[in-house]
Amino acid sequence: DTGVSQDPRHKITKRGQNVTFRCDPISEHNRLYWYRQTLGQGPEFLTYFQNEAQLEKSRLLSDRFSAERPKGSFSTLEIQRTEQGDSAMYLCASSPGGLTNEKLFFGSGTQLSVL
Amino acid sequence: ILNVEQSPQSLHVQEGDSTNFTCSFPSSNFYALHWYRWETAKSPEALFVMTLNGDEKKKGRISATLNTKEGYSYLYIKGSQPEDSATYLCAFVGRGSTLGRLYFGRGTQLTVWP
């Protein structure tokens, strides 16, 4: 299967701990996206990479959040000093081109619970 | 912040009923509109990407129309089946950015009863 994969599927952590999520996009896709969904809301944009370059970052992302995509392949999203408000589903997606013509291919997400 | 509104928030229909949902978005600075279906415990799956005013797309029993001048899109499901039960999300791509950001609505949750 060559879909988008995310790891882990679920993460429970205590407030103040650091967590890191991984996303492996579809191999031919040069664009990678992170979104976050909280209960009752649609997915919210966090950040976007084209190859290894981080081209856009939402103002929703505080300094505690950082994302990387070394060598333009997999990506990691790190949250430092987690807070209860960080509890959400974190979705990764990839696409072969721009969003004016191409759809997003999503992973299954990482469900984060901060206690 | 761009507002993308979807209605209704939830919908319950009987198997065989046809149904439709609405997505409203800013008519200015329009680039594209996406529709996704998200079944519980699965990944969101793309249905359509629409760019032209008057566009109509069809995939099986599901179709969508687009009006960019007035800022709305309709999604239609003909003869709903229980497997159509999911949350349907629309998302807007606007000009003036890196074109890497989708603005999602909150979705319409559809339940089809057998």
Interface residues (C-beta under 8 A of the other chain):
Chain A: G3 V4 R31 Y33 Y35 G40 Q41 G42 P43 E44 F45 Y48 Q50 L55 E56 S58 L91 G98 L99 T100 N101 E102 K103 L104 F105 F106 G107 S108 G109
Chain B: V4 Q6 Y31 A32 H34 Y36 K42 S43 P44 E45 A46 V49 T51 L89 A91 V93 S97 T98 L99 G100 R101 L102 Y103 F104 G105 R106 G107
